[in-house]
Amino acid sequence: MAYPHQGGYRLSLWDSNGTFVRGIWPENIEDGFAGLSDQTVQRSDNVVFLEPCQSCILLTERQGMELDDVFQSCADVNIVDGQPQSSRERCSGAGEFVDGLCRCDHLRSGPICQFKDYCTADDDCLNGGQCVEEVHSLIRKTCFCAFGYFGINCQLSAAPHIVPGEALGDCFNRDYPKNEWKFDSYGLFKNSCYEIEQLNKEDVVYYRTLEDEIEIILDYRTTTWVGIGWRPIGIDSSCRLFPWGPDSSSELNETAHSLTIQLQL
């Protein structure tokens, strides 16, 4: 958290079906939350698990009593029986253990090669993309693509020519500088090429289908990031697969919008 919230924390282990396995901090889940006396405490400890647990979930809960809320996050874990023996097992199956260190395979990193990367250097990113390290991300190194390109390695580009009757560059400005005379939205794209969903006075979603792909433009007035996700029509706002723990609400407090995109593929 960016600042210490009032309240404590709780760590617990759940199986892949969302069934409670055991408490970690505190060990007895009925004791509530640990760390109530000091919201800035940092703790490390050795935890011994008596049984293996494949495809399990480590659930972290942090109280925010001043907000009357509990923050939750989870991680997928495999608790294995015994110590890894082979060189590759000691390096998460993605490297070799040599002279006390793991030498990771291409596109893997970390002390035991536990992190997956999409690139190791700028040369892995095509069309002028750059390899950028994000130390707090699940994927540690990612290609940041040049304008007009996308894909894991920036190998794809906007392809307006595949839309029947559309000339190359009619809908989306793939080149700088901006061309506000040809493209009426910010000099970057043409409104008439897209379906438009007006979410409120300031936030708009533009979208269209390109063969088997969806092209989406999020036009939001914001000072932070915007996320987009997918879920089936009819599912409610609760997180269906999350292992809800004690005292947790099954309803999410969302400041989100829902829209239905009709695909014609």
TORKELUM-905587 format. One record per residue: residue in three letters; y, z, x negated of N, C-alpha, C in turn. Coordinates in steps of 0.02 Angstrom, whole numbers, plus 50000, padded with zeros to 5 digits. Example, Ala and Ser with C-alpha at 12.3 -4.5 7.8 and 13.67 -1.06 7.14 Angstrom:
// TORKELUM-905587
Ala497165039049340497755039049385498355039049340
Ser498885035449358499475035749316500025039449355
//
This chain:
// TORKELUM-905587
Met499405000049958500005000050000500635000049956
Ala501164997149982501784996749944502115003549937
Tyr501985008049983502255014849978501745019550010
Pro501745026049992501235030550017501335032150091
His500845030450131500865032150202500625039250212
Gln500835042250267500595048850285499865048350306
Gly499475053250284498765053250303498315052450243
Gly497685051350255497185050750203496835044050202
Tyr496255043850170495875037750164495135039250175
Arg494755034050186494035034850198493675028550174
Leu493125029450137492705023950115492015024950145
Ser491715019650170491055020150200490675013650191
Leu490025013950197489585008250188489255006450254
Trp489254999950270488964997350332488494991650315
Asp487974990650356487534985050343487814978650373
Ser487454973050365487704966550386487764965950462
Asn487454970450499487504970450572488064974950597
Gly488444977950551488984982350572488744989350589
Thr488154991250565487884997950577488055002550519
Phe488305008350535488505013250484487905015250441
Val487985015150374487455017050328487585024050299
Arg488175024950268488335031450240489085031850224
Gly489325038150221490005039250199490025039850123
Ile490585037950093490675038550021491205043750006
Trp491805042750031492355047650026492655048350095
Pro492565053850130492095059250115491375057150130
Glu490895060750102490195059050113490005060050186
Asn490255065250217490125066450287490685063250328
Ile490525057950363491035054050399491375058250452
Glu491025063450476491315067750528491865072250501
Asp491935072550434492475076550404493145073250410
Gly493165067150436493805063750445494015059950383
Phe494615061150359494895057450303494975061950242
Ala494885059050183494995062650120495715061550098
Gly495945065750051496605064850021497185066550065
Leu497085070750115497625072250161498185076350129
Ser498035079950076498535084350046498995080749997
Asp498795074849973499205071249924499125063749936
Gln499645060549963499605053449980499655048849919
Thr499805051549861499875047449801499305048449752
Val498785052249772498245053749727497855047449708
Gln497635047049645497195041749622496535044949601
Arg495985042049621495335045249610494825040149586
Ser494415042149539493845038049519493235042649516
Asp492655039949531492055043949534491445039349527
Asn490885042049506490255038349505489885039649570
Val489715034449604489365035049668488645032549659
Val488165036649678487465034849672487195033149741
Phe486925027049746486615024949809485855025549801
Leu485535028649848484825030049844484395024149864
Glu484665019449901484285013749924484685007349916
Pro484345001649904484694995249900485004993549968
Cys485504989249966485834987050028486094979950017
Gln485744975150042485924968150033486414965850087
Ser486904961950067487394959050114487734964550154
Cys487904970050121488224975550156488984975150150
Ile489324979750182490054979550187490334986350166
Leu490804986150120491154992250099491814992350137
Leu491884997250180492474997850224492955003050197
Thr493575000950188494115005450166494595006450224
Glu494745012750240495215014350293495765018850265
Arg496385017150281496965020950256497405022650316
Gln497515029050326497935031150381498665029550369
Gly499005027950422499735027450422499985031450482
Met499975038050474500105042450531500805041650559
Glu501285039750515501965038750540502015032650585
Leu501505028150580501475022250622500955022850677
Asp500615028650678500065029750726499555024050720
Asp499345022650658498905016950646498435018550588
Val497915014450581497445014850526497365007850497
Phe497505007150432497435000750398496715000050373
Gln496424994150381495724993250362495644986950320
Ser495194987250272495004981350234494264982150216
Cys493934976550201493224976950187493034972150131
Ala492474973550099492224969250045491474968550053
Asp491224962550039490504961350040490194963949975
Val489664967749981489344970649921488584970049927
Asn488264969449870487534969849865487374975849821
Ile487024980649848486794986449809486074985149790
Val485954984249725485294982049702484914987949671
Asp484274987149667483834992349641483744991349566
Gly483924996449526483834996049454484394992449418
Gln484334991749353484834988649311484644981449296
Pro485144976949294484984970049275484714969749204
Gln484204965449194483864965149130484044959049089
Ser484034953249120484144947149082484874946149065
Ser485004941649018485684940248997486104937749054
Arg485834933349095486234930549150486314935649207
Glu485824939749218485894944949270486464949749253
Arg486554951149188487094955649168487784952449177
Cys487794945949186488424942249195488454938949263
Ser488194942349314488224940149384487894933349395
Gly487434931449351487104925049359487544919149344
Ala488124920349311488604915049299488854915149227
Gly488434917249181488624917449111488064920349069
Glu488194920949003487704923648957488004929748922
Phe487604934948913487824941048880487704940348805
Val488254939948767488214938648695488664943648659
Asp488384947248610488774951948569489174956948611
Gly488854959348664489174964548705489664961948756
Leu489744955348762490224952548810489894946848848
Cys490144945648909489924940048949490324933848931
Arg489974928548915490284921948906490154918048970
Cys490684917149009490604914649077490524907149078
Asp490164904749130490114897549143490804894849163
His490854888149162491464884949184491614886849257
Leu492234888349271492474890249337492234897249358
Arg492064901449309491944908549324492314912649272
Ser492544918749291492914922949246492804930249265
Gly493094934849225493014941949236492554945149185
Pro492584951749177492164955249127491414953849135
Ile491184952849197490474951249209490424944649247
Cys490924940349238490924933649269490894934049345
Gln491194939249373491134940449445491634936449486
Phe492124933349453492644929749490492514922249488
Lys492624919049544492564911749549493254908749540
Asp493294903349503493924899849493493864892649519
Tyr494424889849539494444882749557494674878549498
Cys494924881749446495154878149386495174883049328
Thr495174880349267495274884449208495894882449170
Ala496114876149179496714873649146497024868249190
Asp497624866149173497964861049213497564854549218
Asp497154853149167496764847049167496264846749224
Asp496074852649252495614852749309495974850849374
Cys496624850749374497024849249434497294842149428
Leu497114837949475497304830849471498004829649499
Asn498244823649486498874821249515499464825949502
Gly499494828749442500064832749423500034839949446
Gly499454842249471499394849149492499364853949433
Gln499484860349447499484865449395498984870949413
Cys498634873449362498154878849371498534885449364
Val498534889449417498914895649420498444901549430
Glu498534906749391498124912749398498434917449449
Glu498014919849496498224924749547497764930849540
Val498004935849504497564941349484497324945549543
His497674945349599497464949349656497124945249710
Ser496934939249694496614934749742495864934649731
Leu495484933049785494764932449779494584926749731
Ile494934921149737494874915649689495424916649637
Arg495234918049575495724920349526496184914749500
Lys495924908649494496324903049469496284897349518
Thr496864894849540496904889949593497374884249572
Cys497214878249595497654872649584498234872649634
Phe498844872749608499434871749649499634864449643
Cys499604861049699499654853749698500374851249700
Ala500474845349672501114842049677501234839849749
Phe501854838749766502044836949835501644830749857
Gly501344831249917500984825649946500244825649931
Tyr499994830549891499284830849874498994837549896
Phe498334837549907497994843649928497264843149907
Gly496884848449924496194848849903496104853849847
Ile495484855949836495344861049786495604859049718
Asn495544852749701495784850249636496354845249644
Cys496714845549701497274841049715497034833749714
Gln496404832749734496114826049731496264821749792
Leu496554824849843496684821249906497434820449917
Ser497614815249953498314814149970498364812350043
Ala498964813450071499084811450140498944803950146
Ala498584801950197498364795050203498584791950269
Pro499224790850278499454788150342499194781250357
His498974777550308498734770750320498084770550359
Ile497724776350366497104776250404497224776950479
Val497844778150499498004778550570498154771450595
Pro497784769150646497884762250670498614760850687
Gly498884755350663499554753250679500104756750639
Glu499914761050592500424764650554500454762050482
Ala501034760250461501124757850393501154763650344
Leu500984762250282500994767450231501694770450224
Gly501734777050232502374780450225502804780550286
Asp502544778450344502944778350405503074785450432
Cys502584789950424502624796450457502784802150410
Phe502554801850349502634807450303502904804850237
Asn503434808050213503744806150150503334809050092
Arg502954804850060502514807350007502874807349939
Asp503484805149937503844804749874504524808049881
Tyr504754811049826505434813349823505874807649801
Pro506534807649815506894813049849506804812749924
Lys507094817649959507074817550031507424811350058
Asn507184809050116507474803150147507634804850220
Glu508214807950231508394810250299508554804450345
Trp508694798450318508824792750361508174790250392
Lys507624790350356506984787850381506574793250415
Phe506614799450389506194804850414506664810150445
Asp506624810850511507124814850546507034822350538
Ser506454824750513506354831950503506404833550429
Tyr506984836150409507104838450341507034832950289
Gly507024826650311506924821250264506214820750239
Leu505744824250272505054824550249504554821250296
Phe504654821750361504174818750407504534816650471
Lys504184812450511504464809750572504144813250632
Asn504564816250675504324820050732503854816150777
Ser504024809850789503664805850839502934804550821
Cys502754805750758502064804650737501594810350756
Tyr501864815950777501474822050785501504824650857
Glu500964828150876500984832450934501404838550915
Ile501784841150963502244846550947502104852550993
Glu502024858450963501944864651000502524869250982
Gln502974870251030503554874551020503354881651037
Leu503284885950987503044892750998503604897351022
Asn504204896350998504794899951021505404895851000
Lys505994898751003506594894950989506624892350918
Glu506284895650871506354893950801505714891450768
Asp505134892950796504494891550763504124885850798
Val503924880850759503614874850787502994873050746
Val502474870650780501884867950747501834860550763
Tyr501784856450711501664849250718500954847850696
Tyr500594843550732499914842050712499704835150735
Arg499224832250701498914825950720498234825550686
Thr497794821150710497134820150681497144813750639
Leu496824814150581496744808450537496004807650523
Glu495684803350562494954802550560494624809350570
Asp494304811950518493934818350526494334824250499
Glu494994823550491495404828950466495974830350514
Ile496244836450509496834838450548497404839550500
Glu497974836450514498574837450475499044841950515
Ile499234847550486499644852550521500264854050479
Ile500834854250512501454856350480501714862450517
Leu501804867950481502064874150510502804874550493
Asp503224874150544503954874450536504184881250562
Tyr504224886150518504384893050536505014895350500
Arg505424899050536505994902350505505764909350483
Thr505654910250419505364916450396505574917750323
Thr505514923950302505644925750232505004927750197
Thr504434926550229503794928150199503304922650216
Trp502654923950206502154918750214501934918150287
Val501634912550303501364911250370500624909350362
Gly500194912350403499484910850400499244907350462
Ile498714903350455498424899950513497674900950510
Gly497354902150567496634903150569496334899850630
Trp495684899950633495324896550687494854901450721
Arg494774900750786494264904450822494114900650886
Pro493514901650914493324897850974493764899651034
Ile493854894751078494214896051141493834901351181
Gly494194906151207493894911251249493754917751214
Ile493744917751147493634924051111494274928151114
Asp494214934751121494824938751127495104940351058
Ser495624944451056495994945650995495674950750949
Ser495114953750969494784958450925494404954750871
Cys494304957850815493934954750759493194955550773
Arg492864950350792492194950850820491664953250771
Leu491754951850707491234953550659491414959650616
Phe491984962650630492194968250587491814974550605
Pro491574978250555491194984450570491664990150589
Trp491854990550651492324995750673492025002550662
Gly492395006850629492165013650614492425018650664
Pro492285024950652492525030250696493285030350701
Asp493525031750760494245032350773494615025750768
Ser494245020150763494565013650755494605010250823
Ser495155006950834495235003350897494924996450892
Ser494634994050945494334987350945494844982050961
Glu495464983950972495984979150986496464978850927
Leu496654972750908497124971850854497824971350881
Asn498294974650847499004973750864499254967550829
Glu499314962050865499484955650835500184953550853
Thr500534950750805501144946950819500964939750802
Ala500554936750845500274930250831500334925750892
His500264919350880500274914450934499614910850936
Ser499424908650995498804904851004498974898151035
Leu498684892851007498784886351037498134882451032
Thr498034877851077497434873751080497604866851055
Ile497244864551005497334857850977496774853451003
Gln496944848251039496464843551065496314838451010
Leu495684838150989495494833650935495174827350964
Gln495374821750938495064815350956494814812250892
Leu494194813750875493904811550813493434805650825
//
